[in-house]
């Protein structure tokens, strides 16, 4: 029997935008869906509840070349999609809809938009025509594959340096 981890923050943390659902018993079983229709460009949350960390983890979000945050909110349950409906904009410290989102639709962001080298890679099952397959971090993804995708400045900078041949990235 697996015990679900109880969040340490007040739930729901974003009731106008996020409902947390459970799709199976055990780990990695919760996900965020929209509580209501969300128009494109709507800010659905910010990182004000987040705590900084220099340690990358499956639950952290990379916000600069060297820093990560733990979200400490229901934003944690936003899963990955190669064709997402929100952007985690680490430069502005907000999560914003990047297209209209229907009520009940899973809220997803592209992990490659924030993560250079992920703590845990996985095989993507988003099912989109843009699916990139194995998700390990932007470090392992071609710049061409990320064209037209929202990517944070720290990832753009790291991609540019990698593509110019800088070692040690």
PyMOL commands that set and color helices and strands:
alter all, ss='L'
color gray80, all
select helices_A, chain A and resi 74-77+111-113+138-140+144-146+153-163
alter helices_A, ss='H'
color red, helices_A
select strands_A, chain A and resi 18-22+30-34+43-46+51-53+60-62+68-70+79-80+86-89+94-97+108-109+122-123+134-135
alter strands_A, ss='S'
color yellow, strands_A
deselect
rebuild
show_as cartoon
